[in-house]
Amino acid sequence: MYYYFSADYLSAIKINGIFKRKLTKGQQPFILTDKDLDSLNQIFVELCPLNGDEYPISFMLDNEFLSNPPKSIIVVDLKGGYFIKFLNLSRLAPFSVIAQHKLPYAIVTVFKENGLKISIETPNDFYAENLNFDCHDAKIMDFTLNGNQLIAIHFKGDINSCHCYCLSDKITKVFCQEVQSFCTDNGFSTTQVFEDIRGHKVVCDWLFDDRTMKIANRKISYDKDVSIENLSDKIIGYAFLEEFLVGGEIKEFLCKSMQDNARYLKDYFLEYIGVFPPPWFRDANEIALLYKKSQNTYYLNYYQFEIENKKIKNIKRSKN
């Protein structure tokens, strides 16, 4: 078993009271290996923030923690190890208003106070939410969709996201997605840009029906200079899975027999949210798919692809 520790902020990690290394964003994770674990009966982890914006964190590294980490920690089951990431929530940052929008019928505020928060107040209701990420700026816009009054908030930081709220008698969150940008002219549309092999760009037009956001139209584009014929056989599986993830055309990746059974692939892969190379302790020919288990826990499944003449001939899920 291997444990990878990573942090979005400058900090020091200690194992059973012994300093191991500094962690910071973009740095290679600190790894506890089998050799380290053989000498430990119990593992007590301490993370000491060095940025002044976060609380110290300590926990026993056991099954209870791995299955139910606090909201400031993400745990990914790697099937042979765990990836543990400490999030920067700026919980000790001083109070500050990031953005505020005052309307005749509502006041919307994005602010920091023991973390990032929003508040929405109308004559009929009050809504507040704690957010499990940080941002340096936010843009608040009001718009109508299908006769409903909504508020959109675009959070800008390491990850850009859009949250939408319906201002009916009871304020309700109706949309939350990572987006590059959004537009409220003549409706509501979002643009997602993916840093994948083909450089996909997905533009969606949305409807609001029965208090739910639904996609009315989706347009997918990509770099036409990236052709399957020019990809290495080792890369074709990744490109296929990225195409499948954004909802693009996948048949050009498949041999004839696979095309005939393409309708079964959704049930085979289920709802994955990311495509990654395998960790070093797994087979190098595997491709890892990331799945969300709960708010702060994720897991990987692994697949192997058989390629013949630049077409996918077979896909096999690896045993865990």
C-alpha positions as CSV (number, residue, x, y, z in Angstrom):
1,M,0.0,0.0,0.0
2,Y,1.2,3.5,-0.9
3,Y,0.0,6.9,0.4
4,Y,0.6,10.1,-1.6
5,F,0.3,13.4,0.2
6,S,-0.2,16.7,-1.7
7,A,-1.2,20.2,-0.6
8,D,-2.5,23.3,-2.4
9,Y,-0.6,25.5,0.1
10,L,2.8,25.7,1.7
11,S,2.9,23.4,4.7
12,A,5.0,20.9,6.6
13,I,4.0,17.2,6.9
14,K,4.9,15.1,10.0
15,I,4.4,11.4,10.4
16,N,4.2,10.1,14.1
17,G,5.8,13.4,15.2
18,I,8.7,13.4,12.8
19,F,9.0,16.1,10.1
20,K,9.2,14.6,6.6
21,R,9.0,17.4,4.1
22,K,7.5,20.6,3.0
23,L,4.5,20.4,0.7
24,T,3.2,23.1,-1.7
25,K,1.1,23.5,-4.9
26,G,2.7,22.0,-8.0
27,Q,5.3,20.0,-6.1
28,Q,5.6,16.2,-6.4
29,P,3.7,14.4,-3.6
30,F,5.3,13.0,-0.5
31,I,5.0,9.2,-0.6
32,L,4.7,6.7,2.3
33,T,6.0,3.4,0.9
34,D,5.6,-0.2,2.0
35,K,9.1,0.1,3.6
36,D,7.9,3.0,5.7
37,L,4.7,1.3,6.7
38,D,6.4,-1.9,7.9
39,S,7.9,-0.1,10.8
40,L,4.7,1.6,11.9
41,N,1.8,0.0,13.8
42,Q,-0.3,3.2,13.6
43,I,0.1,6.3,11.4
44,F,-0.5,9.7,12.9
45,V,-0.4,12.5,10.3
46,E,0.1,16.2,11.1
47,L,0.0,19.0,8.5
48,C,1.3,22.3,9.7
49,P,0.3,25.2,7.4
50,L,3.1,27.7,6.7
51,N,0.9,30.2,4.8
52,G,-1.1,31.7,7.7
53,D,-4.4,31.0,6.0
54,E,-5.2,27.5,7.2
55,Y,-5.7,25.6,10.5
56,P,-3.3,22.7,11.4
57,I,-4.7,19.3,10.6
58,S,-4.1,16.0,12.4
59,F,-5.6,12.5,12.0
60,M,-5.0,8.8,12.3
61,L,-4.4,7.3,8.9
62,D,-7.0,4.5,9.1
63,N,-10.1,3.2,7.3
64,E,-12.4,5.6,9.1
65,F,-10.4,8.6,7.9
66,L,-10.0,7.2,4.3
67,S,-13.8,6.6,4.0
68,N,-14.9,9.9,5.6
69,P,-12.2,12.7,5.4
70,P,-13.0,16.2,6.5
71,K,-14.2,18.7,3.9
72,S,-10.7,20.2,3.6
73,I,-9.2,16.9,2.4
74,I,-9.8,14.9,-0.8
75,V,-9.0,11.1,-0.8
76,V,-8.7,9.0,-3.9
77,D,-8.6,5.2,-3.8
78,L,-5.9,4.2,-6.3
79,K,-6.5,0.5,-5.9
80,G,-3.2,-0.3,-4.3
81,G,-2.7,3.1,-2.7
82,Y,-4.3,6.4,-1.8
83,F,-3.9,9.9,-2.9
84,I,-4.6,12.4,-0.2
85,K,-4.8,16.1,-1.1
86,F,-5.2,19.0,1.4
87,L,-7.3,21.9,-0.1
88,N,-6.7,25.6,0.4
89,L,-9.9,26.9,1.8
90,S,-8.4,30.1,3.3
91,R,-10.2,29.4,6.6
92,L,-8.0,31.8,8.6
93,A,-7.9,34.6,6.0
94,P,-9.3,37.9,7.3
95,F,-12.9,38.9,6.5
96,S,-13.3,40.4,3.0
97,V,-16.0,40.9,0.5
98,I,-15.1,39.4,-2.9
99,A,-18.2,40.6,-4.8
100,Q,-21.6,42.0,-4.1
101,H,-24.6,42.6,-6.3
102,K,-27.6,44.6,-5.1
103,L,-30.9,44.3,-6.9
104,P,-34.4,45.6,-6.1
105,Y,-35.4,42.1,-5.2
106,A,-32.2,40.6,-3.8
107,I,-28.7,41.2,-2.4
108,V,-26.0,38.7,-3.3
109,T,-22.7,38.6,-1.6
110,V,-19.5,36.5,-2.0
111,F,-17.2,36.9,0.9
112,K,-14.5,35.2,3.0
113,E,-15.0,34.5,6.7
114,N,-13.5,31.2,7.9
115,G,-13.5,30.2,4.3
116,L,-15.4,31.2,1.1
117,K,-19.1,31.8,1.5
118,I,-22.1,33.3,-0.3
119,S,-25.3,34.8,1.0
120,I,-28.5,35.6,-1.0
121,E,-31.3,37.7,0.6
122,T,-34.7,38.3,-0.9
123,P,-37.9,39.7,0.7
124,N,-39.1,36.1,1.1
125,D,-36.0,34.1,1.9
126,F,-32.4,34.0,3.0
127,Y,-29.8,31.5,1.7
128,A,-26.2,30.9,2.8
129,E,-23.6,28.4,1.7
130,N,-20.1,27.4,2.7
131,L,-18.0,26.5,-0.3
132,N,-15.1,24.0,-0.3
133,F,-12.8,25.9,-2.6
134,D,-11.0,29.3,-2.8
135,C,-11.2,32.1,-5.3
136,H,-9.6,35.5,-5.9
137,D,-12.5,37.1,-7.7
138,A,-16.2,36.5,-8.5
139,K,-18.7,38.0,-11.0
140,I,-22.4,38.1,-10.1
141,M,-25.1,38.4,-12.8
142,D,-28.9,38.2,-12.7
143,F,-30.9,36.8,-15.6
144,T,-34.3,35.2,-16.5
145,L,-34.7,31.8,-18.1
146,N,-38.1,30.4,-19.1
147,G,-39.8,33.0,-17.0
148,N,-37.7,32.3,-13.8
149,Q,-35.5,34.8,-12.1
150,L,-32.0,33.4,-11.5
151,I,-28.6,34.5,-10.2
152,A,-25.3,33.3,-11.7
153,I,-22.0,33.5,-9.9
154,H,-18.7,33.0,-11.8
155,F,-15.9,32.0,-9.3
156,K,-12.4,32.8,-10.6
157,G,-9.4,31.0,-9.2
158,D,-7.3,27.9,-9.8
159,I,-10.5,26.4,-11.1
160,N,-13.3,28.5,-12.7
161,S,-16.8,27.5,-11.9
162,C,-20.4,28.8,-12.3
163,H,-23.1,28.4,-9.7
164,C,-26.8,29.3,-10.4
165,Y,-29.6,30.0,-8.0
166,C,-33.3,30.3,-8.6
167,L,-34.9,33.2,-6.6
168,S,-38.4,31.8,-6.2
169,D,-40.2,31.9,-2.8
170,K,-37.5,29.5,-1.6
171,I,-34.0,30.2,-2.9
172,T,-32.6,27.0,-4.6
173,K,-29.2,26.1,-6.1
174,V,-29.9,24.7,-9.5
175,F,-26.5,24.6,-11.3
176,C,-22.9,24.0,-10.4
177,Q,-20.2,23.3,-13.0
178,E,-16.6,24.0,-13.9
179,V,-16.7,26.4,-16.9
180,Q,-14.3,28.7,-18.7
181,S,-17.0,31.3,-19.2
182,F,-20.8,31.7,-19.4
183,C,-23.2,34.0,-21.2
184,T,-26.7,35.2,-20.1
185,D,-27.6,37.1,-23.3
186,N,-30.7,35.5,-24.9
187,G,-30.7,32.7,-22.4
188,F,-27.9,30.9,-20.6
189,S,-24.9,29.2,-22.2
190,T,-21.6,27.8,-20.8
191,T,-18.3,27.2,-22.4
192,Q,-15.9,24.5,-21.2
193,V,-12.3,24.2,-22.5
194,F,-10.6,20.9,-21.8
195,E,-6.8,20.5,-21.6
196,D,-6.9,17.1,-23.3
197,I,-5.3,15.6,-26.4
198,R,-7.7,17.1,-28.9
199,G,-8.2,20.4,-27.1
200,H,-12.0,20.0,-26.8
201,K,-14.3,23.0,-26.5
202,V,-17.9,22.3,-25.4
203,V,-20.6,25.0,-25.6
204,C,-24.0,24.2,-24.1
205,D,-27.2,26.1,-24.2
206,W,-29.4,25.5,-21.2
207,L,-33.2,25.4,-20.4
208,F,-34.7,25.7,-17.0
209,D,-37.6,23.3,-16.6
210,D,-39.3,22.0,-13.5
211,R,-36.6,23.7,-11.3
212,T,-33.9,21.8,-13.2
213,M,-31.2,23.0,-15.6
214,K,-31.3,20.8,-18.8
215,I,-29.1,20.9,-21.9
216,A,-31.0,22.2,-24.9
217,N,-28.1,22.2,-27.3
218,R,-24.5,21.1,-27.2
219,K,-21.7,22.0,-29.7
220,I,-18.4,20.1,-29.5
221,S,-15.3,21.3,-31.4
222,Y,-11.6,20.2,-31.2
223,D,-8.3,20.7,-32.9
224,K,-8.8,19.2,-36.4
225,D,-5.0,18.9,-36.8
226,V,-4.9,16.1,-34.2
227,S,-5.9,13.0,-36.2
228,I,-6.1,9.4,-34.9
229,E,-3.7,8.3,-37.7
230,N,-1.0,10.5,-36.2
231,L,-1.4,9.2,-32.6
232,S,0.7,6.5,-31.1
233,D,-1.2,3.2,-30.3
234,K,-0.5,3.9,-26.6
235,I,-2.3,7.3,-26.8
236,I,-5.4,6.2,-28.8
237,G,-7.1,4.8,-25.7
238,Y,-6.7,8.1,-23.9
239,A,-8.0,10.1,-26.8
240,F,-11.0,7.8,-27.1
241,L,-11.9,8.1,-23.4
242,E,-11.6,11.9,-23.5
243,E,-13.8,12.0,-26.6
244,F,-16.4,9.8,-24.8
245,L,-16.2,12.0,-21.7
246,V,-17.2,15.2,-23.5
247,G,-19.9,13.4,-25.5
248,G,-18.1,13.6,-28.9
249,E,-18.2,11.2,-31.9
250,I,-16.4,8.0,-30.9
251,K,-17.0,5.6,-33.8
252,E,-13.9,6.8,-35.7
253,F,-11.9,5.2,-32.9
254,L,-13.6,1.8,-33.1
255,C,-13.3,-1.2,-35.3
256,K,-16.5,-2.5,-37.0
257,S,-17.4,-5.0,-34.3
258,M,-16.9,-2.4,-31.5
259,Q,-19.0,0.1,-33.4
260,D,-21.9,-2.4,-33.5
261,N,-21.8,-2.6,-29.6
262,A,-21.0,1.1,-28.9
263,R,-24.4,1.6,-27.3
264,Y,-23.3,-0.6,-24.4
265,L,-20.2,1.5,-23.6
266,K,-22.0,4.0,-21.3
267,D,-23.0,1.1,-18.9
268,Y,-19.5,-0.4,-19.2
269,F,-17.6,2.8,-18.2
270,L,-20.3,4.3,-16.0
271,E,-20.0,8.0,-15.0
272,Y,-16.3,8.8,-14.9
273,I,-15.1,12.4,-14.5
274,G,-11.4,12.2,-15.5
275,V,-8.8,10.2,-17.5
276,F,-5.3,9.7,-16.2
277,P,-2.1,7.5,-16.6
278,P,-1.8,4.8,-14.0
279,P,0.3,5.3,-10.9
280,W,3.8,3.6,-11.1
281,F,2.7,0.6,-9.1
282,R,0.1,-0.4,-11.6
283,D,0.5,-1.9,-15.1
284,A,1.9,0.8,-17.5
285,N,-0.6,-0.4,-20.2
286,E,-3.6,0.5,-18.0
287,I,-5.6,3.7,-18.3
288,A,-7.1,5.1,-15.1
289,L,-10.6,6.5,-14.9
290,L,-11.7,8.7,-12.0
291,Y,-15.1,8.3,-10.3
292,K,-16.7,10.3,-7.5
293,K,-17.9,8.3,-4.5
294,S,-18.9,11.0,-2.1
295,Q,-18.3,14.8,-1.6
296,N,-14.6,14.3,-0.7
297,T,-13.8,10.7,-1.8
298,Y,-13.0,9.3,-5.2
299,Y,-11.7,6.1,-6.7
300,L,-10.0,4.8,-9.9
301,N,-10.9,1.9,-12.2
302,Y,-8.4,0.7,-14.8
303,Y,-8.9,-0.4,-18.4
304,Q,-6.7,-1.8,-21.1
305,F,-7.1,-1.3,-24.8
306,E,-6.2,-3.6,-27.7
307,I,-5.4,-1.5,-30.8
308,E,-5.2,-2.9,-34.4
309,N,-4.6,-0.7,-37.4
310,K,-5.3,2.5,-35.4
311,K,-8.7,1.1,-34.3
312,I,-9.8,-0.1,-30.8
313,K,-10.4,-3.8,-31.2
314,N,-11.1,-4.7,-27.5
315,I,-11.5,-3.0,-24.1
316,K,-11.0,-4.9,-20.9
317,R,-11.5,-3.7,-17.3
318,S,-8.6,-4.7,-15.0
319,K,-9.1,-6.6,-11.8
320,N,-8.5,-4.4,-8.8
